[in-house]
Amino acid sequence: MITLEHAYVATGLMFAAFSILSLRDPLNPTRFRSALFWGLIAVSLLFGSSLGGFGNGLLVIALVLIGAMGRLGVGKPVTTIREQRQASASRWRNALFVPVPLVAVGGTLLAKYTPAGAWLISPVQTTLISLGVGCVVALVVAMFWFRPPVMAPVQEGRRLMDSIGWAALLPQMLASLGAVFLAADVGQVVGDLVAQVIPMTSAFLAVFAYCAGMALFTIIMGNAFAAFPVMTAAIGLPIVVHQFGGDPAIVCAIGMLAGFCGTLMTPMAANFNVVPANLLELPDRNAPLNGVIRAQLPTAAIMLVANILLMYVLAFRF
């Protein structure tokens, strides 16, 4: 049976390869620091369950210190030439994007609704496992279609991760921070503060407070997954669901979408908004509201209003 642990091992081996290749790359100006950074991530993924809380804490502190020393250098691996990549892209176009969502969705449905799928894929974190399997399938398909050098996927993956740098860790760290906030009962404090500002006298006000709070907290935290446990414990479950009778599945699903609206508005979501600006070399990439965020703001505002209306219309009708 494929479990989440297998996905951790595969990802850990990938980062271990990034570390070794970085160390052997004389063109990377920070190759020793890059090798240490990716190597520590590999250790976390491969041996994190054995390190314990204290060991993992030291590892995270080491990663933060390395990230604080400055941007990681970008490796310059030699894989394929520009003309080869353009020819492959022109031939296969968007077909490469089919395997990942197809296997991710198909694997999730098979694991939940068929005996064979339940035997093959663990029922815990099924979607994440299926997504990982989809990535592996896409890699195999790409190797068959494009026939690149054997090390090209790992080398290009290293180049991409070097370009992203320390921001690659933000989703995991911020999601962990959300769990810490939940354990510390921050949700109750936030709920009391919101209730003082917005009187929860109607279902619509409760929905507005929850959705707007999800977006605002995501803007502050930089990650909707970090905001979700806090705002759901503060407003979503006790007020929208229990007090006004909202459907918990609809409330939680749309509430998360409202949080994603905040993701589009904040530089704290560095992997979404800062990294693309750096990759595109935008002239205002170091500004708090760079070109990527400014382009997304109208869409985010419209989506947030739509999510508020959808939750109000759907959550109390079924």
DOVEXKE-107668 format. One record per residue (C-alpha): residue number from 1; z, y, x; residue in one letter. Coordinates in steps of 0.2 Angstrom, whole numbers, plus 5000, padded with zeros to 4 digits. Layout:
BEGIN
<k:NUM; z:Z; y:Y; x:X; r:A> $
...
This chain:
BEGIN
<k:1; z:5000; y:5000; x:5000; r:M> $
<k:2; z:4995; y:5017; x:5006; r:I> $
<k:3; z:5010; y:5029; x:5006; r:T> $
<k:4; z:5014; y:5047; x:5011; r:L> $
<k:5; z:5021; y:5040; x:5028; r:E> $
<k:6; z:5003; y:5034; x:5033; r:H> $
<k:7; z:4997; y:5052; x:5029; r:A> $
<k:8; z:5010; y:5059; x:5041; r:Y> $
<k:9; z:5006; y:5047; x:5054; r:V> $
<k:10; z:4987; y:5051; x:5053; r:A> $
<k:11; z:4991; y:5069; x:5053; r:T> $
<k:12; z:5003; y:5067; x:5068; r:G> $
<k:13; z:4990; y:5058; x:5078; r:L> $
<k:14; z:4977; y:5072; x:5075; r:M> $
<k:15; z:4989; y:5085; x:5081; r:F> $
<k:16; z:4993; y:5074; x:5096; r:A> $
<k:17; z:4975; y:5074; x:5100; r:A> $
<k:18; z:4974; y:5093; x:5098; r:F> $
<k:19; z:4988; y:5094; x:5111; r:S> $
<k:20; z:4980; y:5083; x:5124; r:I> $
<k:21; z:4963; y:5091; x:5122; r:L> $
<k:22; z:4971; y:5109; x:5123; r:S> $
<k:23; z:4980; y:5104; x:5139; r:L> $
<k:24; z:4964; y:5098; x:5147; r:R> $
<k:25; z:4954; y:5113; x:5142; r:D> $
<k:26; z:4953; y:5126; x:5156; r:P> $
<k:27; z:4944; y:5138; x:5145; r:L> $
<k:28; z:4959; y:5140; x:5134; r:N> $
<k:29; z:4969; y:5155; x:5141; r:P> $
<k:30; z:4985; y:5148; x:5133; r:T> $
<k:31; z:4982; y:5130; x:5135; r:R> $
<k:32; z:4999; y:5125; x:5141; r:F> $
<k:33; z:5007; y:5135; x:5126; r:R> $
<k:34; z:4995; y:5128; x:5114; r:S> $
<k:35; z:4997; y:5110; x:5120; r:A> $
<k:36; z:5016; y:5112; x:5118; r:L> $
<k:37; z:5014; y:5120; x:5101; r:F> $
<k:38; z:5003; y:5106; x:5094; r:W> $
<k:39; z:5013; y:5093; x:5103; r:G> $
<k:40; z:5029; y:5098; x:5094; r:L> $
<k:41; z:5020; y:5098; x:5077; r:I> $
<k:42; z:5014; y:5080; x:5081; r:A> $
<k:43; z:5032; y:5075; x:5086; r:V> $
<k:44; z:5038; y:5082; x:5069; r:S> $
<k:45; z:5025; y:5072; x:5059; r:L> $
<k:46; z:5027; y:5056; x:5069; r:L> $
<k:47; z:5045; y:5055; x:5072; r:F> $
<k:48; z:5053; y:5068; x:5060; r:G> $
<k:49; z:5062; y:5055; x:5050; r:S> $
<k:50; z:5071; y:5049; x:5065; r:S> $
<k:51; z:5076; y:5065; x:5073; r:L> $
<k:52; z:5088; y:5070; x:5059; r:G> $
<k:53; z:5092; y:5087; x:5052; r:G> $
<k:54; z:5098; y:5094; x:5069; r:F> $
<k:55; z:5084; y:5088; x:5079; r:G> $
<k:56; z:5071; y:5094; x:5067; r:N> $
<k:57; z:5080; y:5111; x:5066; r:G> $
<k:58; z:5079; y:5113; x:5085; r:L> $
<k:59; z:5060; y:5108; x:5084; r:L> $
<k:60; z:5057; y:5121; x:5071; r:V> $
<k:61; z:5066; y:5134; x:5082; r:I> $
<k:62; z:5055; y:5130; x:5097; r:A> $
<k:63; z:5039; y:5132; x:5086; r:L> $
<k:64; z:5045; y:5149; x:5080; r:V> $
<k:65; z:5049; y:5154; x:5098; r:L> $
<k:66; z:5032; y:5148; x:5104; r:I> $
<k:67; z:5023; y:5157; x:5090; r:G> $
<k:68; z:5033; y:5173; x:5093; r:A> $
<k:69; z:5026; y:5174; x:5111; r:M> $
<k:70; z:5009; y:5179; x:5105; r:G> $
<k:71; z:4993; y:5172; x:5098; r:R> $
<k:72; z:4987; y:5155; x:5104; r:L> $
<k:73; z:4971; y:5155; x:5114; r:G> $
<k:74; z:4956; y:5148; x:5106; r:V> $
<k:75; z:4948; y:5133; x:5114; r:G> $
<k:76; z:4929; y:5133; x:5117; r:K> $
<k:77; z:4925; y:5114; x:5116; r:P> $
<k:78; z:4906; y:5109; x:5118; r:V> $
<k:79; z:4901; y:5098; x:5104; r:T> $
<k:80; z:4884; y:5103; x:5096; r:T> $
<k:81; z:4873; y:5117; x:5098; r:I> $
<k:82; z:4870; y:5131; x:5084; r:R> $
<k:83; z:4852; y:5124; x:5080; r:E> $
<k:84; z:4859; y:5107; x:5077; r:Q> $
<k:85; z:4872; y:5113; x:5065; r:R> $
<k:86; z:4860; y:5124; x:5056; r:Q> $
<k:87; z:4848; y:5110; x:5054; r:A> $
<k:88; z:4862; y:5098; x:5047; r:S> $
<k:89; z:4868; y:5112; x:5035; r:A> $
<k:90; z:4851; y:5115; x:5028; r:S> $
<k:91; z:4848; y:5096; x:5026; r:R> $
<k:92; z:4864; y:5091; x:5017; r:W> $
<k:93; z:4870; y:5108; x:5010; r:R> $
<k:94; z:4885; y:5106; x:4999; r:N> $
<k:95; z:4885; y:5087; x:4998; r:A> $
<k:96; z:4898; y:5086; x:5011; r:L> $
<k:97; z:4911; y:5094; x:4999; r:F> $
<k:98; z:4909; y:5080; x:4987; r:V> $
<k:99; z:4919; y:5066; x:4995; r:P> $
<k:100; z:4936; y:5075; x:4996; r:V> $
<k:101; z:4938; y:5080; x:4978; r:P> $
<k:102; z:4930; y:5065; x:4971; r:L> $
<k:103; z:4942; y:5053; x:4981; r:V> $
<k:104; z:4957; y:5064; x:4978; r:A> $
<k:105; z:4955; y:5065; x:4959; r:V> $
<k:106; z:4948; y:5047; x:4958; r:G> $
<k:107; z:4962; y:5040; x:4968; r:G> $
<k:108; z:4975; y:5049; x:4958; r:T> $
<k:109; z:4968; y:5042; x:4942; r:L> $
<k:110; z:4966; y:5025; x:4948; r:L> $
<k:111; z:4984; y:5024; x:4955; r:A> $
<k:112; z:4991; y:5030; x:4938; r:K> $
<k:113; z:4980; y:5020; x:4926; r:Y> $
<k:114; z:4974; y:5004; x:4934; r:T> $
<k:115; z:4984; y:4990; x:4942; r:P> $
<k:116; z:4972; y:4989; x:4957; r:A> $
<k:117; z:4975; y:5008; x:4960; r:G> $
<k:118; z:4994; y:5006; x:4958; r:A> $
<k:119; z:4994; y:4992; x:4971; r:W> $
<k:120; z:4983; y:5001; x:4983; r:L> $
<k:121; z:4991; y:5019; x:4982; r:I> $
<k:122; z:5010; y:5023; x:4981; r:S> $
<k:123; z:5015; y:5031; x:4965; r:P> $
<k:124; z:5025; y:5044; x:4975; r:V> $
<k:125; z:5015; y:5059; x:4980; r:Q> $
<k:126; z:4999; y:5050; x:4974; r:T> $
<k:127; z:4988; y:5066; x:4974; r:T> $
<k:128; z:4993; y:5071; x:4992; r:L> $
<k:129; z:4989; y:5053; x:4997; r:I> $
<k:130; z:4973; y:5053; x:4988; r:S> $
<k:131; z:4968; y:5070; x:4996; r:L> $
<k:132; z:4972; y:5062; x:5013; r:G> $
<k:133; z:4961; y:5047; x:5010; r:V> $
<k:134; z:4947; y:5059; x:5004; r:G> $
<k:135; z:4948; y:5068; x:5020; r:C> $
<k:136; z:4946; y:5052; x:5030; r:V> $
<k:137; z:4931; y:5046; x:5019; r:V> $
<k:138; z:4923; y:5063; x:5021; r:A> $
<k:139; z:4925; y:5062; x:5040; r:L> $
<k:140; z:4917; y:5044; x:5040; r:V> $
<k:141; z:4902; y:5051; x:5029; r:V> $
<k:142; z:4900; y:5066; x:5040; r:A> $
<k:143; z:4899; y:5055; x:5055; r:M> $
<k:144; z:4886; y:5044; x:5047; r:F> $
<k:145; z:4876; y:5059; x:5040; r:W> $
<k:146; z:4876; y:5071; x:5055; r:F> $
<k:147; z:4878; y:5058; x:5070; r:R> $
<k:148; z:4888; y:5071; x:5081; r:P> $
<k:149; z:4896; y:5066; x:5097; r:P> $
<k:150; z:4911; y:5055; x:5094; r:V> $
<k:151; z:4924; y:5068; x:5099; r:M> $
<k:152; z:4916; y:5082; x:5089; r:A> $
<k:153; z:4927; y:5081; x:5074; r:P> $
<k:154; z:4943; y:5082; x:5084; r:V> $
<k:155; z:4936; y:5096; x:5096; r:Q> $
<k:156; z:4930; y:5106; x:5081; r:E> $
<k:157; z:4947; y:5103; x:5072; r:G> $
<k:158; z:4956; y:5109; x:5087; r:R> $
<k:159; z:4945; y:5125; x:5088; r:R> $
<k:160; z:4949; y:5129; x:5070; r:L> $
<k:161; z:4967; y:5126; x:5072; r:M> $
<k:162; z:4968; y:5137; x:5087; r:D> $
<k:163; z:4959; y:5151; x:5077; r:S> $
<k:164; z:4973; y:5149; x:5063; r:I> $
<k:165; z:4987; y:5148; x:5076; r:G> $
<k:166; z:5005; y:5148; x:5070; r:W> $
<k:167; z:5000; y:5153; x:5052; r:A> $
<k:168; z:4996; y:5135; x:5050; r:A> $
<k:169; z:5015; y:5132; x:5048; r:L> $
<k:170; z:5018; y:5145; x:5035; r:L> $
<k:171; z:5015; y:5134; x:5019; r:P> $
<k:172; z:5027; y:5120; x:5025; r:Q> $
<k:173; z:5041; y:5132; x:5031; r:M> $
<k:174; z:5040; y:5143; x:5016; r:L> $
<k:175; z:5040; y:5128; x:5004; r:A> $
<k:176; z:5056; y:5122; x:5014; r:S> $
<k:177; z:5063; y:5139; x:5011; r:L> $
<k:178; z:5061; y:5138; x:4993; r:G> $
<k:179; z:5070; y:5121; x:4993; r:A> $
<k:180; z:5084; y:5129; x:5003; r:V> $
<k:181; z:5085; y:5144; x:4990; r:F> $
<k:182; z:5086; y:5131; x:4976; r:L> $
<k:183; z:5100; y:5122; x:4984; r:A> $
<k:184; z:5109; y:5138; x:4987; r:A> $
<k:185; z:5108; y:5143; x:4968; r:D> $
<k:186; z:5097; y:5158; x:4972; r:V> $
<k:187; z:5089; y:5155; x:4955; r:G> $
<k:188; z:5104; y:5159; x:4945; r:Q> $
<k:189; z:5106; y:5176; x:4955; r:V> $
<k:190; z:5088; y:5180; x:4952; r:V> $
<k:191; z:5089; y:5176; x:4934; r:G> $
<k:192; z:5104; y:5187; x:4931; r:D> $
<k:193; z:5096; y:5201; x:4940; r:L> $
<k:194; z:5080; y:5199; x:4930; r:V> $
<k:195; z:5090; y:5198; x:4914; r:A> $
<k:196; z:5097; y:5215; x:4918; r:Q> $
<k:197; z:5080; y:5223; x:4920; r:V> $
<k:198; z:5071; y:5214; x:4906; r:I> $
<k:199; z:5080; y:5209; x:4890; r:P> $
<k:200; z:5076; y:5192; x:4885; r:M> $
<k:201; z:5075; y:5195; x:4866; r:T> $
<k:202; z:5058; y:5187; x:4863; r:S> $
<k:203; z:5048; y:5173; x:4869; r:A> $
<k:204; z:5034; y:5185; x:4875; r:F> $
<k:205; z:5047; y:5195; x:4886; r:L> $
<k:206; z:5053; y:5179; x:4893; r:A> $
<k:207; z:5035; y:5173; x:4897; r:V> $
<k:208; z:5031; y:5190; x:4905; r:F> $
<k:209; z:5047; y:5190; x:4916; r:A> $
<k:210; z:5043; y:5172; x:4922; r:Y> $
<k:211; z:5025; y:5175; x:4926; r:C> $
<k:212; z:5027; y:5192; x:4934; r:A> $
<k:213; z:5043; y:5185; x:4943; r:G> $
<k:214; z:5032; y:5171; x:4950; r:M> $
<k:215; z:5019; y:5183; x:4956; r:A> $
<k:216; z:5031; y:5195; x:4963; r:L> $
<k:217; z:5042; y:5182; x:4972; r:F> $
<k:218; z:5026; y:5174; x:4979; r:T> $
<k:219; z:5021; y:5191; x:4986; r:I> $
<k:220; z:5038; y:5192; x:4995; r:I> $
<k:221; z:5039; y:5174; x:5000; r:M> $
<k:222; z:5020; y:5172; x:5004; r:G> $
<k:223; z:5020; y:5155; x:4995; r:N> $
<k:224; z:5020; y:5150; x:4977; r:A> $
<k:225; z:5028; y:5133; x:4981; r:F> $
<k:226; z:5043; y:5143; x:4988; r:A> $
<k:227; z:5044; y:5154; x:4973; r:A> $
<k:228; z:5042; y:5140; x:4960; r:F> $
<k:229; z:5059; y:5132; x:4961; r:P> $
<k:230; z:5068; y:5148; x:4962; r:V> $
<k:231; z:5059; y:5157; x:4947; r:M> $
<k:232; z:5058; y:5141; x:4937; r:T> $
<k:233; z:5077; y:5138; x:4939; r:A> $
<k:234; z:5081; y:5156; x:4935; r:A> $
<k:235; z:5069; y:5159; x:4920; r:I> $
<k:236; z:5057; y:5146; x:4917; r:G> $
<k:237; z:5068; y:5131; x:4911; r:L> $
<k:238; z:5084; y:5140; x:4905; r:P> $
<k:239; z:5075; y:5154; x:4895; r:I> $
<k:240; z:5057; y:5150; x:4892; r:V> $
<k:241; z:5059; y:5131; x:4889; r:V> $
<k:242; z:5077; y:5129; x:4883; r:H> $
<k:243; z:5080; y:5145; x:4874; r:Q> $
<k:244; z:5063; y:5148; x:4866; r:F> $
<k:245; z:5057; y:5130; x:4865; r:G> $
<k:246; z:5042; y:5131; x:4877; r:G> $
<k:247; z:5033; y:5116; x:4882; r:D> $
<k:248; z:5039; y:5112; x:4900; r:P> $
<k:249; z:5022; y:5105; x:4906; r:A> $
<k:250; z:5013; y:5120; x:4900; r:I> $
<k:251; z:5026; y:5132; x:4906; r:V> $
<k:252; z:5027; y:5125; x:4924; r:C> $
<k:253; z:5008; y:5123; x:4926; r:A> $
<k:254; z:5004; y:5140; x:4921; r:I> $
<k:255; z:5019; y:5147; x:4930; r:G> $
<k:256; z:5012; y:5140; x:4946; r:M> $
<k:257; z:4995; y:5148; x:4943; r:L> $
<k:258; z:5004; y:5165; x:4940; r:A> $
<k:259; z:5012; y:5162; x:4957; r:G> $
<k:260; z:4995; y:5159; x:4965; r:F> $
<k:261; z:4990; y:5176; x:4958; r:C> $
<k:262; z:5003; y:5183; x:4970; r:G> $
<k:263; z:4996; y:5173; x:4984; r:T> $
<k:264; z:4980; y:5183; x:4983; r:L> $
<k:265; z:4990; y:5200; x:4984; r:M> $
<k:266; z:5001; y:5198; x:5000; r:T> $
<k:267; z:4999; y:5197; x:5019; r:P> $
<k:268; z:5014; y:5186; x:5019; r:M> $
<k:269; z:5001; y:5172; x:5014; r:A> $
<k:270; z:4994; y:5173; x:5031; r:A> $
<k:271; z:4984; y:5157; x:5031; r:N> $
<k:272; z:4975; y:5163; x:5015; r:F> $
<k:273; z:4973; y:5182; x:5019; r:N> $
<k:274; z:4977; y:5186; x:5037; r:V> $
<k:275; z:4968; y:5171; x:5045; r:V> $
<k:276; z:4951; y:5174; x:5036; r:P> $
<k:277; z:4952; y:5193; x:5041; r:A> $
<k:278; z:4954; y:5188; x:5059; r:N> $
<k:279; z:4940; y:5175; x:5058; r:L> $
<k:280; z:4928; y:5187; x:5050; r:L> $
<k:281; z:4934; y:5200; x:5063; r:E> $
<k:282; z:4936; y:5214; x:5049; r:L> $
<k:283; z:4940; y:5231; x:5056; r:P> $
<k:284; z:4956; y:5233; x:5045; r:D> $
<k:285; z:4962; y:5215; x:5049; r:R> $
<k:286; z:4979; y:5221; x:5055; r:N> $
<k:287; z:4982; y:5232; x:5040; r:A> $
<k:288; z:4995; y:5227; x:5027; r:P> $
<k:289; z:4981; y:5227; x:5014; r:L> $
<k:290; z:4966; y:5221; x:5023; r:N> $
<k:291; z:4948; y:5219; x:5016; r:G> $
<k:292; z:4952; y:5201; x:5010; r:V> $
<k:293; z:4967; y:5206; x:5000; r:I> $
<k:294; z:4959; y:5222; x:4993; r:R> $
<k:295; z:4944; y:5211; x:4987; r:A> $
<k:296; z:4956; y:5199; x:4979; r:Q> $
<k:297; z:4967; y:5212; x:4970; r:L> $
<k:298; z:4957; y:5214; x:4954; r:P> $
<k:299; z:4954; y:5196; x:4952; r:T> $
<k:300; z:4973; y:5193; x:4954; r:A> $
<k:301; z:4978; y:5206; x:4942; r:A> $
<k:302; z:4966; y:5199; x:4928; r:I> $
<k:303; z:4972; y:5181; x:4931; r:M> $
<k:304; z:4990; y:5186; x:4930; r:L> $
<k:305; z:4987; y:5194; x:4913; r:V> $
<k:306; z:4977; y:5179; x:4908; r:A> $
<k:307; z:4991; y:5167; x:4913; r:N> $
<k:308; z:5004; y:5177; x:4903; r:I> $
<k:309; z:4993; y:5177; x:4888; r:L> $
<k:310; z:4989; y:5158; x:4890; r:L> $
<k:311; z:5007; y:5153; x:4892; r:M> $
<k:312; z:5013; y:5163; x:4877; r:Y> $
<k:313; z:4999; y:5156; x:4866; r:V> $
<k:314; z:5000; y:5138; x:4872; r:L> $
<k:315; z:5018; y:5134; x:4877; r:A> $
<k:316; z:5025; y:5137; x:4859; r:F> $
<k:317; z:5011; y:5129; x:4849; r:R> $
<k:318; z:5012; y:5111; x:4853; r:F> $
